[in-house]
Amino acid sequence: MGNSRNIDYNYRHMSEIHRNQIVCEYLRTISYKDGLKAQDRAKKSILSSLDKPSGYLYLLEHFPVITNGRFGSDDNYMLPVEQIEKLGVEVHRSDRGGELTYHGPGQLVAYPILNLRSLNIGVKKYISLLEQVIIDTLSDYDISSERKHGYPGVWTNGHKIASIGVSVKNGITMHGSALNVSTDLDSFSMIVPCGISDVVVTSIAKVLGKPVNMHEVIDSFTIHFSDVFGVDMKTKTARTM
């Protein structure tokens, strides 16, 4: 890692809960359904009291799953869904934006559940900020990356390394981003990723040609999320779902 920084987030930006504090929690590897449950709990918590923080950031990996967003076409499955499920990969329809994508071990999934109104951020700006967090994280590994107009996510050398799909209701965000760290890239062959027929998917490990420590990526992502969104981070101990 180019600029590895070890920070104990429990002592970063110590302050009382206020309008711009985000609770960050690492949930390890969980099912897609458990990820939805965590997001639902966070959303209810934000809506239940004005004394709650402005949002939550859940960082995790998923067991193998393919999700299809609101705009996704079933024509973009390269195998019958029944065959995909027999391979041990769950398939779910999602209310997020975007089309088909794959989640699995070795991929850093980020679910920011944020009150955009309290943060004074619009939806387009929110997506741009998420992309910037990933771009800054990749820069710590000396990986140059960029946006691609009309296609939410992050690209490096023409290859897609991170996807973004969100939903926003009543000013509260759900779903988020997925950064390929050391993901099994062959799993993407079961779908047309993001509905782009000629897309080539890559990962940090693929670009660097060596193993990557997931916890270091999480550290980097969390630091940049705090900086890019201009929020304080309060870290909680990972829970058992």
MARKEKE-165181 format. One record per residue: residue number from 0; x, y, z of N, C-alpha, C in turn; residue in three letters. Coordinates in steps of 0.1 Angstrom, whole numbers, plus 5000, padded with zeros to 4 digits. Each point is the difference from the previous one (the first is absolute). Layout:
BEGIN
NUM/X/Y/Z/X/Y/Z/X/Y/Z/ala
...
This chain:
BEGIN
0/5008/4988/5000/4992/5012/5000/5009/5012/5000/met
1/4997/5010/4991/5009/5011/4999/5001/5009/5012/gly
2/4988/5003/5006/5001/5009/5012/4992/4994/5011/asn
3/5004/4989/5005/4993/4993/5011/4999/5008/5012/ser
4/4988/5002/5006/4998/5008/5011/4992/4992/5010/arg
5/5006/4997/5012/4993/4993/5010/4994/5009/5010/asn
6/4986/5001/5000/4993/5009/5009/4990/4993/5008/ile
7/5000/5002/5013/4989/4994/5009/4989/5010/4999/asp
8/4989/4996/4992/4989/5009/4998/4992/5003/5012/tyr
9/5002/4992/5011/4993/5004/5013/5005/5013/5005/asn
10/5012/5004/4996/5006/5012/5005/5002/5011/4989/tyr
11/4994/4997/4988/5000/5010/4990/4989/5010/5001/arg
12/5002/5013/5000/4990/5010/5000/4990/4997/5012/his
13/5006/4998/5012/4992/4997/5012/4991/5012/5003/met
14/4987/4998/5001/4990/5011/5003/4987/4994/5004/ser
15/4991/5008/5005/4987/4995/5003/4992/4998/4987/glu
16/4990/4992/5000/4992/4998/4988/4994/5013/4996/ile
17/5002/5003/4987/4994/5013/4995/4995/4997/4986/his
18/4996/5011/4993/4993/4999/4988/5009/4992/4989/arg
19/5013/5001/5001/5008/4995/4989/5009/4988/5005/asn
20/4994/4992/5009/5008/4988/5005/4994/4988/4994/gln
21/5009/4991/4994/4996/4987/4994/5005/4989/5009/ile
22/4991/4990/5002/5004/4988/5008/5005/4990/4989/val
23/5012/4995/5002/5006/4991/4990/5001/4986/5007/cys
24/4996/4990/4993/5001/4987/5005/5004/4990/4989/glu
25/5009/4991/5004/5004/4989/4991/4993/4987/5003/tyr
26/4992/4995/4991/4992/4989/5002/5005/4986/4996/leu
27/5013/5001/4995/5007/4987/4995/4992/4995/4988/arg
28/4999/4987/4998/4994/4994/4989/4986/4995/5004/thr
29/4990/5005/4993/4986/4998/5003/4992/4997/4988/ile
30/4988/4995/5001/4991/4997/4989/4994/5014/4995/ser
31/4995/5000/4988/4994/5012/4995/4987/5003/5008/tyr
32/4993/4991/5004/4988/5002/5008/5003/5007/5014/lys
33/5011/4995/5006/5004/5007/5012/5005/5014/4998/asp
34/5006/5002/4988/5004/5014/4997/4988/5009/4999/gly
35/4989/4995/4994/4988/5008/4999/4994/5003/5014/leu
36/5001/4990/5009/4995/5001/5013/5007/5011/5008/lys
37/5014/5000/4998/5008/5010/5007/4996/5014/4995/ala
38/4998/5001/4987/4997/5013/4994/4986/5005/5005/gln
39/4991/4991/5000/4986/5004/5005/5001/5005/5015/asp
40/5008/4993/5008/5001/5004/5014/5006/5014/5001/arg
41/5010/5003/4992/5007/5013/5000/4990/5011/4995/ala
42/4992/4997/4990/4991/5010/4995/4989/5003/5010/lys
43/4995/4990/5007/4990/5002/5010/5006/5008/5012/lys
44/5013/4998/5003/5006/5007/5011/5002/5015/4996/ser
45/5004/5002/4988/5001/5014/4996/4987/5008/5000/ile
46/4989/4993/4996/4987/5006/4999/4993/5002/5014/leu
47/5005/4992/5010/4993/4999/5013/5003/5012/5009/ser
48/5011/5006/4998/5004/5011/5010/5009/5010/4994/ser
49/4998/5013/5003/5009/5010/4995/5014/4999/5007/leu
50/5000/4993/5011/5013/4999/5008/5009/4989/4994/asp
51/4996/4993/4990/5008/4989/4994/5010/5007/4991/lys
52/5011/4992/4997/5010/5006/4990/4995/5002/4986/pro
53/5007/5007/4992/4995/5002/4986/5000/4988/4992/ser
54/5006/4989/5004/5000/4988/4992/5009/4989/5006/gly
55/5000/4989/4992/5008/4988/5003/5008/4996/4988/tyr
56/5011/4994/5002/5008/4995/4989/5003/4985/5003/leu
57/4994/4991/4993/5003/4986/5002/5010/4995/4989/tyr
58/5011/4994/5005/5010/4995/4991/5000/4985/5002/leu
59/5000/4992/4988/4998/4986/5001/5004/4993/4988/leu
60/5000/4987/5000/5000/4991/4988/4988/4992/5000/glu
61/4996/4996/4988/4988/4991/4999/5004/4986/4996/his
62/4992/4991/5004/5001/4986/4994/4995/5002/4986/phe
63/5004/4991/4991/4997/5002/4986/4986/5003/4997/pro
64/4997/5011/4993/4987/5004/4997/5000/5009/4987/val
65/4990/4998/4992/4997/5009/4989/4988/5008/5003/ile
66/5001/5013/4998/4988/5009/5002/4997/5007/4987/thr
67/4987/5002/4998/4995/5007/4988/4993/5012/5005/asn
68/5004/5012/4995/4994/5013/5004/4987/5003/4993/gly
69/4995/5012/5003/4987/5004/4995/5000/5000/4985/arg
70/5011/5003/4994/5000/5001/4985/5006/4988/4993/phe
71/5003/4989/5008/5007/4989/4995/4991/4991/4991/gly
72/5006/4995/4989/4993/4991/4991/5003/4985/5003/ser
73/4990/4992/5000/5003/4986/5002/5008/4994/4988/asp
74/5000/5007/4989/5008/4995/4988/5015/5001/5003/asp
75/5004/5006/5011/5014/5002/5003/5006/4989/5009/asn
76/4991/4990/5003/5006/4987/5006/5006/4992/4989/tyr
77/5012/4995/5002/5006/4992/4990/4997/4985/5002/met
78/4995/4997/5012/4995/4986/5003/4986/5001/5005/leu
79/4992/4989/4999/4987/5000/5007/5002/5002/5015/pro
80/4990/5008/5006/5001/5003/5014/5001/4987/5008/val
81/4992/4990/4996/5001/4987/5007/5014/4994/5000/glu
82/5007/5001/4990/5013/4994/4999/5010/5009/5008/gln
83/4998/5013/5000/5009/5008/5009/4998/4997/5014/ile
84/4987/4998/5005/4998/4996/5014/5005/4987/5003/glu
85/5000/4990/4991/5006/4987/5002/5015/5001/5002/lys
86/5006/5011/4995/5015/5002/5002/5003/5006/5014/leu
87/4989/5002/5008/5002/5006/5013/5000/5015/5001/gly
88/4994/5006/4989/4999/5015/4999/4986/5004/5002/val
89/4997/5008/5010/4986/5005/5001/4997/5010/4989/glu
90/4987/5002/4997/4996/5010/4990/4988/5008/5007/val
91/5002/5013/5000/4990/5009/5006/4997/5012/4991/his
92/4987/5004/5000/4996/5012/4994/5002/5011/5010/arg
93/5005/5012/4996/5003/5010/5010/4993/5013/4996/ser
94/4997/5009/5010/4994/5013/4996/5010/5011/4998/asp
95/5013/4996/4999/5010/5010/4997/5000/5003/4985/arg
96/5007/5011/4997/5002/5003/4986/5010/4991/4993/gly
97/5001/5001/4987/5009/4991/4993/4995/4987/4996/gly
98/5009/4992/4994/4996/4987/4995/5006/4989/5007/glu
99/5004/4989/4993/5005/4988/5007/5014/5002/5005/leu
100/5003/4995/5012/5014/5000/5005/5002/4988/5009/thr
101/5012/4996/5002/5004/4989/5008/5007/5005/5013/tyr
102/4996/4994/5011/5007/5002/5013/5005/4987/5005/his
103/5012/5000/5006/5006/4988/5006/5012/5003/5008/gly
104/5005/4990/5007/5012/5002/5008/5011/5007/4992/pro
105/5008/5008/5007/5010/5008/4994/4996/5013/4994/gly
106/4987/5003/5001/4995/5013/4995/4995/5008/5012/gln
107/5005/5012/5001/4996/5009/5011/4987/5007/4996/leu
108/4989/4997/5007/4987/5006/4998/4998/5011/5011/val
109/4996/5011/4995/4997/5011/5010/4986/5004/4999/ala
110/4993/5000/5011/4986/5004/5000/4999/5012/5009/tyr
111/5001/5012/4994/4998/5012/5008/4985/5003/5002/pro
112/4995/5000/5012/4986/5004/5002/5000/5014/5006/ile
113/4998/5010/4992/5002/5014/5003/4987/5008/4999/leu
114/4999/5010/5008/4990/5010/4999/5005/5011/4991/asn
115/4997/5000/4987/5006/5010/4991/4995/5014/5003/leu
116/4988/5001/5006/4995/5013/5003/5008/5007/5011/arg
117/5003/4992/5010/5008/5006/5011/5014/5003/4996/ser
118/5005/4992/4990/5014/5002/4994/5000/5011/4989/leu
119/4988/5004/4996/4998/5010/4989/5007/4995/4987/asn
120/4997/4988/4996/5006/4994/4988/4989/4995/4991/ile
121/5001/5003/4987/4990/4995/4991/5004/4986/4995/gly
122/4991/4993/4993/5003/4986/4996/5012/4999/4990/val
123/5000/5009/4990/5011/5000/4990/5013/5002/5007/lys
124/5000/5010/5009/5013/5003/5007/5004/4988/5009/lys
125/4990/4994/5006/5003/4988/5009/5007/4989/4992/tyr
126/4995/4997/4988/5006/4990/4992/5014/5004/4996/ile
127/5002/5012/4997/5013/5006/4996/5010/4998/5012/ser
128/4995/5003/5012/5009/4999/5012/5003/4986/5003/leu
129/4991/4990/4998/5003/4986/5001/5011/4996/4991/leu
130/4999/5004/4987/5010/4997/4991/5014/5006/5004/glu
131/5000/5012/5005/5012/5007/5005/5007/4992/5011/gln
132/4992/4995/5009/5005/4992/5011/5008/4988/4994/val
133/4994/4993/4991/5007/4989/4993/5012/5004/4993/ile
134/4999/5011/4992/5012/5005/4993/5012/5003/5009/ile
135/4997/5006/5011/5010/5004/5010/5006/4988/5007/asp
136/4991/4990/5002/5005/4987/5006/5010/4993/4991/thr
137/4996/4999/4987/5009/4994/4990/5013/5007/4999/leu
138/5000/5013/5002/5012/5008/4998/5010/4996/5011/ser
139/4995/4996/5012/5009/4995/5010/5008/4987/4996/asp
140/4995/4994/4989/5007/4988/4995/5007/5004/4986/tyr
141/5001/5013/4998/5006/5004/4988/4993/4996/4987/asp
142/4987/4998/5002/4991/4997/4988/4992/5012/4996/ile
143/5003/5004/4987/4993/5012/4995/4986/4995/4995/ser
144/4990/5007/5003/4986/4996/4997/4992/5013/4996/ser
145/4988/4997/4994/4992/5011/4996/4985/4996/4999/glu
146/4992/5010/4998/4986/4998/4997/4998/4998/4985/arg
147/4988/4995/4997/4997/4998/4986/4986/5006/4998/lys
148/4998/5010/4992/4988/5008/4999/4988/4990/4996/his
149/4990/5001/5008/4988/4992/4997/5000/4987/5007/gly
150/5011/4996/5006/5001/4987/5006/5005/5001/5014/tyr
151/4992/5001/5010/5004/5001/5014/5010/4989/5004/pro
152/5011/5004/5007/5010/4990/5003/5014/5006/4998/gly
153/5010/4992/5001/5014/5004/4999/5007/4991/4990/val
154/5009/5005/4992/5007/4993/4989/5015/5002/5001/trp
155/5007/4991/4996/5015/5001/4999/5005/4994/4987/thr
156/5007/5007/4992/5004/4996/4987/4989/4993/4992/asn
157/4988/5006/5001/4989/4995/4992/4993/4988/5006/gly
158/5005/4995/5011/4994/4989/5007/4992/5005/5012/his
159/4989/4993/5003/4991/5004/5011/5005/4993/5013/lys
160/5003/5009/5010/5006/4994/5012/4990/5002/5012/ile
161/4990/5009/4998/4990/5002/5011/4987/5004/4994/ala
162/4989/4995/5006/4986/5003/4995/4993/5008/5011/ser
163/4990/5008/4996/4992/5007/5009/4985/4999/4996/ile
164/4992/4997/5010/4986/4999/4998/4993/5004/5013/gly
165/4992/5011/4999/4994/5005/5013/4985/5002/4998/val
166/4993/5001/5011/4986/5005/5000/4999/5011/5011/ser
167/4992/5010/4997/4997/5011/5010/4985/5002/5001/val
168/4996/4998/5013/4985/5002/5003/4999/5009/5012/lys
169/4992/5010/4999/4999/5009/5012/5013/5006/5004/asn
170/5009/5002/4991/5013/5005/5003/5010/4991/5006/gly
171/4996/4987/5002/5009/4990/5006/5005/4991/4989/ile
172/5014/4998/5000/5006/4991/4990/5000/4986/5005/thr
173/5000/4991/4990/5002/4985/5003/5008/4995/4988/met
174/5006/4988/5003/5009/4993/4990/5013/5009/4999/his
175/5007/4999/4990/5013/5007/5000/5010/4996/4989/gly
176/5012/4996/5004/5011/4997/4991/5006/4987/5002/ser
177/5007/4995/4990/5007/4987/5001/5013/5001/4993/ala
178/5011/4999/5008/5013/5001/4994/5007/4987/5000/leu
179/5004/4996/4988/5007/4987/4998/5014/5000/5006/asn
180/5002/4993/5011/5014/5000/5006/5007/4988/4996/val
181/4995/4988/5003/5006/4988/4995/4989/4990/4996/ser
182/4990/5005/4994/4988/4993/4996/5003/4990/4989/thr
183/4993/4988/5000/5001/4991/4990/4993/5006/4987/asp
184/5008/5005/4991/4994/5007/4989/4993/4991/4990/leu
185/5003/4987/5000/4993/4990/4992/4985/5000/5003/asp
186/4997/5003/5012/4985/5000/5004/4992/5010/4992/ser
187/5006/5010/4995/4993/5010/4992/4996/4995/4986/phe
188/5005/4988/4996/4997/4995/4987/4986/4994/5000/ser
189/4993/4999/5012/4986/4995/5000/4990/5011/4996/met
190/5005/5012/4998/4991/5012/4997/5007/5009/4990/ile
191/4992/5009/4995/5006/5012/4993/5001/5011/5011/val
192/5012/5002/5005/5001/5009/5012/4995/5014/4996/pro
193/4991/5006/5008/4995/5013/4998/4993/5002/4987/cys
194/4997/4989/4993/4993/5001/4987/5009/5005/4989/gly
195/5013/5000/5002/5009/5005/4990/5007/4987/4993/ile
196/4997/4998/4988/5004/4987/4993/5015/4998/4999/ser
197/5007/5011/4999/5015/4999/4997/5008/5004/5013/asp
198/4994/5000/5012/5007/5004/5012/5010/4989/5004/val
199/5011/5005/5004/5010/4991/5006/5002/5004/5015/val
200/4998/4990/5009/5000/5003/5014/5014/4997/5006/val
201/5005/5008/5009/5013/4997/5006/4999/5003/5015/thr
202/5011/4998/5006/5001/5001/5015/5014/5007/5004/ser
203/5001/5004/5012/5012/5005/5005/5011/4990/4999/ile
204/4998/4987/5004/5009/4990/4999/5005/4997/4986/ala
205/4990/5000/4991/5003/4998/4986/5009/5010/4994/lys
206/4997/5013/5003/5008/5011/4995/5014/5000/5006/val
207/5001/4997/5013/5013/5000/5006/5008/4987/4998/leu
208/4993/4989/4997/5007/4987/4997/5005/4994/5013/gly
209/4993/5003/5011/5004/4994/5013/4988/5001/5010/lys
210/5001/4992/5011/4989/5000/5010/4998/5013/5006/pro
211/4988/5003/5005/4997/5013/5006/4993/4997/5013/val
212/5004/5007/5011/4994/4999/5013/4987/5007/5001/asn
213/4989/4993/5001/4986/5007/5001/4999/5010/5011/met
214/5006/4997/5011/4999/5009/5012/5007/5014/4997/his
215/5011/4999/4992/5007/5013/4997/4991/5008/4990/glu
216/4993/4993/4991/4991/5007/4991/4989/5006/5008/val
217/4995/4993/5009/4989/5006/5009/5005/5012/5007/ile
218/5012/4999/5006/5006/5012/5007/5000/5012/4990/asp
219/5005/4998/4988/5002/5011/4991/4986/5005/4995/ser
220/4991/4991/4998/4986/5004/4995/4994/5009/5011/phe
221/5001/4996/5013/4994/5007/5011/5005/5014/5001/thr
222/5014/5001/4999/5006/5013/5002/4995/5009/4989/ile
223/5000/4995/4987/4996/5009/4989/4985/5003/5000/his
224/4992/4991/5005/4986/5003/5002/4998/5011/5009/phe
225/5007/5000/5011/4999/5011/5010/5004/5013/4994/ser
226/5011/5000/4992/5006/5012/4994/4991/5006/4989/asp
227/4995/4991/4991/4992/5004/4989/4987/5005/5004/val
228/4993/4993/5009/4987/5005/5004/5000/5010/5011/phe
229/5012/5003/5006/5002/5010/5010/4992/4996/5013/gly
230/5001/4988/5004/4993/4995/5012/5010/4994/5010/val
231/4996/4999/5012/5007/4993/5010/4996/4986/5000/asp
232/5009/4990/5003/4997/4986/5000/5001/4995/5015/met
233/4989/4993/5004/5000/4993/5012/4999/4985/4998/lys
234/5011/4992/5003/5000/4986/4997/4994/4992/5011/thr
235/4992/4990/4995/4994/4990/5009/5006/4987/4998/lys
236/5000/4992/5010/5005/4986/4999/4991/4992/4991/thr
237/5005/4992/4992/4992/4992/4990/4991/4991/5008/ala
238/4987/4999/4995/4990/4992/5006/4999/4987/4993/arg
239/4994/4990/5007/4996/4988/4993/4985/5001/4996/thr
240/4998/4998/4987/4987/5002/4994/4990/4989/5004/met
